[in-house]
Amino acid sequence: MKVLAVESSCDETSVAILDGGREVLSNIISSQIQTHQKFGGVVPEIASRKHVEAINIVLDQAFKEAGVKKSDIDLVVATRGPGLVGALLIGLSAAKAFAYCINKPFIGVNHIYGHVCANYISHKELEAPFISLIVSGGHTYLVKVNDYVDFDLIGRTRDDACGEAFDKVARSMGLAYPGGPIIDKLAAKGKASIEFPRVMLEEDSYDFSFSGLKTAVINYLHHQEQVGGEVIVEDVARSFQDAVIDVLEEKSFRLLKEENLDKLVLAGGVSANSGLRKRLEERARKEGVKIYYPDLKLCTDNAAMIGSAGYYLYKSGKYDKNTYANPNLAL
């Protein structure tokens, strides 16, 4: 089954063509990072306009790279949420129009589910059940994946998402957007010399909260400025990042033990963080756990992961018949 997939939930315009759920024939991504850098974050209206400019160009490139004809497509899928509503509408409209023109079925896909499915592309042998830690700019989830379309949502953030905290802390430190990768690089050179809080919440909770940690870092920076103290950005980055990772690690491995599972699947943009990968790998070796994370290109938003998710949803028949954009779509 040839699948055409479109992703436009935020600031990447992406079109991919897959053969089945794991074989990527093309995965074209047009990023808007340089456009939004001067604003310190994504401007929704500008993002929508850039999607309009890019979508047809990216679509043509995807077909050229895949070496298939439009008539070869069997299924068309696109992200319908969560995300920026204007951005979502561009990708959905293009994908629906394409499906209509070639008279093929169309389904909408949950963007968060797509992040998990990126691992099916990078790891052809991966099968459920497993625990998935989904960490991105907008979301932080702990999920038990029972099969391709059956998820149990165990934990979620109660305030700031993990990646959101990275970007806000980076902005407070005067770093460029996106701040997450910059903090990761700085942290590798720094020392965990500053004591920031590890917010675990209730004793048995698998939920997350990063707002207090973010505020603690900002307060530290303000205090140092007021008293004329030295701010070593590498040490601030390392201390902050370690505080985040400590919480993610503890809850993930506690859930693995509780569910008697030995596979942890990392997903989302923050899964590219080298400090997080290293820490989870070290813990996994000690506890006999297999750890999976996507190739770097598949960590951030891309259409290939949406195509994989759409394929498995369609094959199962258990997909939502609604195809409208839903910026607050839940997992």
Phi, psi and omega per residue, in radians:
M1 nan 2.149 3.094
K2 -1.574 2.226 -3.075
V3 -2.047 2.237 3.004
L4 -1.762 2.211 -3.074
A5 -2.199 2.501 3.125
V6 -2.230 2.332 3.084
E7 -2.223 2.201 3.139
S8 -2.640 0.651 -3.003
S9 -1.286 -0.406 -3.088
C10 -2.446 -1.774 -3.046
D11 -2.146 0.351 2.977
E12 -2.096 2.266 3.011
T13 -1.734 2.042 -3.036
S14 -2.393 2.436 3.051
V15 -2.316 2.340 3.135
A16 -2.337 2.716 3.009
I17 -2.207 2.220 -3.108
L18 -2.111 2.666 2.969
D19 -1.882 1.775 -3.008
G20 1.368 -2.718 -3.059
G21 -1.703 -0.090 -3.020
R22 -2.311 -0.178 -3.080
E23 -1.830 1.954 -3.085
V24 -1.624 2.135 3.095
L25 -1.586 -0.564 3.052
S26 -2.776 2.636 3.129
N27 -2.673 1.546 -3.052
I28 -1.648 2.292 -3.126
I29 -2.232 2.170 3.030
S30 -1.896 1.956 -3.065
S31 -1.634 2.574 3.114
Q32 -1.889 0.254 -3.023
I33 -0.952 -0.816 -3.110
Q34 -1.081 -0.609 3.127
T35 -1.115 -0.728 -3.022
H36 -1.574 -0.204 -3.085
Q37 -1.004 -0.697 -3.086
K38 -1.200 -0.284 3.101
F39 -1.689 -0.135 -3.140
G40 1.332 0.249 -3.137
G41 2.931 3.050 -3.069
V42 -1.345 2.222 3.042
V43 -1.692 1.966 -3.003
P44 -0.942 -0.798 -3.096
E45 -1.112 -0.728 3.114
I46 -1.158 -0.701 3.121
A47 -1.025 -0.776 -3.134
S48 -1.065 -0.774 -3.138
R49 -1.106 -0.692 3.127
K50 -1.149 -0.622 3.072
H51 -1.088 -0.735 3.119
V52 -1.045 -0.738 -3.134
E53 -1.158 -0.611 -2.963
A54 -1.649 -0.451 -2.862
I55 -1.030 -0.796 -3.112
N56 -1.218 -0.626 3.108
I57 -1.121 -0.805 -3.131
V58 -1.149 -0.665 3.106
L59 -1.048 -0.820 3.126
D60 -1.083 -0.737 3.141
Q61 -1.098 -0.661 -3.135
A62 -1.091 -0.719 3.132
F63 -1.223 -0.678 3.124
K64 -1.108 -0.768 -3.123
E65 -1.196 -0.660 -3.104
A66 -1.293 -0.448 -3.129
G67 1.227 0.551 3.099
V68 -2.115 2.830 3.105
K69 -1.648 2.789 3.120
K70 -1.062 -0.556 -3.140
S71 -1.263 -0.205 3.126
D72 -1.377 -0.283 -3.062
I73 -1.242 2.323 3.136
D74 -1.824 -0.435 -3.060
L75 -2.593 2.436 3.089
V76 -2.078 2.302 -3.131
V77 -2.351 2.740 3.097
A78 -2.711 2.702 3.077
T79 -1.199 2.245 3.084
R80 -1.964 -0.035 3.078
G81 2.789 2.944 -0.214
P82 -1.300 2.933 -3.132
G83 2.769 -2.906 3.086
L84 -1.408 2.199 -2.975
V85 -1.063 -0.720 3.125
G86 -1.110 -0.740 3.124
A87 -1.132 -0.764 3.120
L88 -1.025 -0.734 -3.082
L89 -1.089 -0.589 3.138
I90 -1.124 -0.889 -3.130
G91 -1.137 -0.744 3.128
L92 -1.085 -0.779 -3.116
S93 -1.097 -0.757 3.134
A94 -1.116 -0.789 -3.101
A95 -1.176 -0.733 3.123
K96 -1.113 -0.731 3.124
A97 -1.090 -0.728 3.127
F98 -1.110 -0.798 -3.137
A99 -1.077 -0.690 3.128
Y100 -1.111 -0.750 -3.083
C101 -1.146 -0.618 -3.127
I102 -1.739 0.066 3.079
N103 0.988 0.879 3.113
K104 -2.156 2.747 -3.103
P105 -1.164 2.624 3.100
F106 -2.265 2.426 3.003
I107 -2.400 2.624 3.064
G108 -1.618 2.580 -3.025
V109 -2.154 2.490 3.027
N110 -1.322 2.166 -3.086
H111 -1.020 -0.681 -3.101
I112 -1.164 -0.726 3.068
Y113 -1.041 -0.637 3.106
G114 -1.051 -0.683 3.132
H115 -1.041 -0.710 3.095
V116 -1.095 -0.758 -3.076
C117 -1.202 -0.288 3.049
A118 -0.984 -0.517 -3.136
N119 -1.252 -0.463 3.075
Y120 -1.173 -0.489 3.109
I121 -1.338 -0.765 -3.110
S122 -1.313 -0.485 -3.076
H123 -2.246 1.589 -3.054
K124 -1.072 -0.389 -3.087
E125 -1.528 -0.170 -3.023
L126 -1.176 2.265 3.071
E127 -2.410 2.628 3.048
A128 -1.265 2.821 0.115
P129 -1.498 2.694 3.050
F130 -2.823 2.937 3.021
I131 -1.715 2.356 3.105
S132 -2.075 2.262 3.018
L133 -1.793 1.956 -3.081
I134 -1.834 1.973 -3.062
V135 -2.263 2.039 -3.112
S136 -2.539 -3.048 -3.130
G137 -1.151 -0.476 -3.100
G138 -1.991 -0.132 -2.983
H139 -2.562 2.577 2.979
T140 -2.463 2.010 -3.081
Y141 -2.340 2.594 2.849
L142 -2.009 2.160 -2.994
V143 -2.315 2.431 2.939
K144 -1.670 2.078 -3.123
V145 -1.718 1.955 -3.098
N146 -1.503 -0.672 2.985
D147 -2.749 -2.927 -3.006
Y148 -1.015 -0.562 -3.046
V149 -2.186 0.175 -3.102
D150 -2.053 1.869 -3.121
F151 -2.031 2.511 2.918
D152 -1.956 2.013 3.115
L153 -1.385 1.996 -3.047
I154 -1.719 -0.772 -3.100
G155 -2.513 2.687 3.132
R156 -2.667 2.873 3.104
T157 -1.293 2.513 3.100
R158 -1.679 -0.139 3.130
D159 -2.590 -1.950 -3.131
D160 -1.196 2.436 2.972
A161 -1.277 2.830 -3.100
C162 -1.019 -0.920 -3.129
G163 -1.143 -0.565 3.083
E164 -1.092 -0.722 3.104
A165 -1.099 -0.719 3.092
F166 -1.011 -0.832 -3.078
D167 -1.177 -0.670 -3.135
K168 -1.220 -0.687 3.082
V169 -1.142 -0.740 3.124
A170 -1.049 -0.727 3.130
R171 -1.104 -0.692 3.119
S172 -1.150 -0.474 3.120
M173 -1.520 -0.006 3.133
G174 1.387 0.375 -3.126
L175 -1.573 2.806 -3.107
A176 -1.303 2.879 3.051
Y177 -1.655 2.477 -0.125
P178 -1.339 2.423 -2.991
G179 -1.438 -0.390 -3.076
G180 -0.974 -0.930 3.137
P181 -1.072 -0.568 -3.138
I182 -1.218 -0.758 3.091
I183 -1.067 -0.687 3.121
D184 -1.048 -0.771 3.134
K185 -1.170 -0.726 3.118
L186 -1.148 -0.707 -3.104
A187 -1.064 -0.576 -3.137
A188 -1.131 -0.356 -3.133
K189 -1.804 -0.067 -3.026
G190 -1.832 3.129 3.104
K191 -2.068 2.532 3.115
A192 -1.425 1.192 -3.003
S193 -1.682 -0.090 -3.094
I194 -2.004 2.304 -3.089
E195 -1.551 1.822 3.054
F196 -1.857 2.691 -3.040
P197 -1.232 2.588 2.979
R198 -1.905 1.836 -3.037
V199 -1.551 1.830 -3.112
M200 -1.693 -0.229 -3.093
L201 1.122 -2.614 -3.098
E202 -1.132 2.754 -3.012
E203 -0.970 -0.705 -3.069
D204 -1.804 0.214 -3.051
S205 -1.431 2.476 3.010
Y206 -1.869 0.137 3.060
D207 -1.318 2.907 -3.121
F208 -2.187 2.726 3.021
S209 -2.609 2.071 -3.123
F210 -2.016 -0.031 -3.119
S211 -1.121 -0.750 -3.140
G212 -1.125 -0.700 3.090
L213 -1.103 -0.804 3.108
K214 -0.988 -0.800 -3.133
T215 -1.124 -0.658 3.127
A216 -1.092 -0.693 3.115
V217 -1.166 -0.780 3.135
I218 -1.082 -0.739 3.119
N219 -1.107 -0.679 3.099
Y220 -1.074 -0.797 -3.136
L221 -1.101 -0.723 3.122
H222 -1.144 -0.718 3.141
H223 -1.094 -0.784 3.138
Q224 -1.091 -0.628 3.121
E225 -1.170 -0.708 -3.100
Q226 -1.193 -0.652 -3.086
V227 -1.652 0.006 -3.134
G228 1.281 0.429 -3.133
G229 -1.382 2.780 3.140
E230 -1.353 2.421 3.048
V231 -2.028 1.927 3.078
I232 -1.626 1.814 -2.984
V233 -1.058 -0.591 3.121
E234 -1.114 -0.686 -3.131
D235 -1.261 -0.644 3.078
V236 -1.108 -0.779 -3.136
A237 -1.087 -0.780 -3.122
R238 -1.162 -0.748 -3.109
S239 -1.147 -0.721 3.098
F240 -1.152 -0.858 -3.092
Q241 -1.094 -0.707 3.109
D242 -1.093 -0.652 3.126
A243 -1.122 -0.686 3.091
V244 -1.149 -0.855 -3.062
I245 -1.131 -0.660 3.127
D246 -0.967 -0.753 -3.127
V247 -1.228 -0.809 -3.141
L248 -1.054 -0.764 -3.125
E249 -1.125 -0.869 -3.058
E250 -1.061 -0.807 -3.084
K251 -1.232 -0.662 -3.140
S252 -1.113 -0.817 -3.080
F253 -1.341 -0.467 3.034
R254 -1.161 -0.692 3.113
L255 -1.201 -0.685 3.074
L256 -0.984 -0.797 -3.131
K257 -1.146 -0.736 -3.118
E258 -1.120 -0.665 -3.116
E259 -1.578 -0.014 3.131
N260 0.980 0.838 3.134
L261 -2.076 2.723 -3.077
D262 -2.187 0.362 3.105
K263 -2.262 2.171 3.077
L264 -2.028 2.162 -3.099
V265 -1.960 2.081 -3.135
L266 -1.626 2.413 -3.093
A267 -2.576 2.754 3.120
G268 1.731 2.951 -3.061
G269 -1.022 -0.632 -3.122
V270 -1.274 -0.196 3.074
S271 -1.165 -0.203 3.062
A272 -1.412 -0.172 -3.089
N273 -1.131 2.118 -3.048
S274 -1.186 -0.623 3.115
G275 -1.128 -0.712 3.111
L276 -1.154 -0.777 3.136
R277 -1.058 -0.800 -3.110
K278 -1.087 -0.786 -3.108
R279 -1.127 -0.779 -3.119
L280 -1.175 -0.623 3.093
E281 -1.113 -0.743 3.134
E282 -1.097 -0.788 3.126
R283 -1.156 -0.667 -3.131
A284 -1.095 -0.718 3.124
R285 -1.091 -0.693 -3.118
K286 -1.181 -0.583 -3.013
E287 -1.853 0.121 3.090
G288 1.200 0.607 -3.131
V289 -1.847 2.445 3.041
K290 -1.583 2.280 -3.114
I291 -2.026 2.413 -3.108
Y292 -2.229 2.485 2.969
Y293 -2.618 2.716 -3.048
P294 -1.256 2.828 2.918
D295 -0.997 2.634 -3.043
L296 -0.938 -0.685 -3.126
K297 -1.129 -0.434 -3.101
L298 -1.678 -0.016 3.110
C299 -1.280 -0.787 3.140
T300 -1.456 3.086 -3.042
D301 -1.064 2.294 3.125
N302 -2.767 2.761 -3.063
A303 -1.412 -0.389 -3.125
A304 -1.056 -0.745 3.142
M305 -1.149 -0.577 3.093
I306 -1.213 -0.655 3.087
G307 -1.115 -0.732 3.100
S308 -1.084 -0.819 3.135
A309 -1.083 -0.770 -3.135
G310 -1.095 -0.670 3.123
Y311 -1.063 -0.862 -3.095
Y312 -1.205 -0.605 3.069
L313 -1.120 -0.801 -3.109
Y314 -1.119 -0.751 -3.135
K315 -1.117 -0.573 -3.119
S316 -1.360 -0.460 -3.059
G317 1.341 0.093 -3.061
K318 -1.833 0.790 -3.117
Y319 -1.864 2.713 3.126
D320 -1.221 2.227 -3.118
K321 -1.302 -0.259 3.077
N322 -1.232 2.391 -3.131
T323 -2.177 0.230 3.119
Y324 -1.400 2.810 3.109
A325 -1.269 2.348 3.106
N326 -2.327 1.696 -3.059
P327 -1.122 -0.333 -3.129
N328 -1.953 0.452 -3.104
L329 -1.004 2.218 -3.122
A330 -1.543 2.797 3.084
L331 -1.371 nan nan
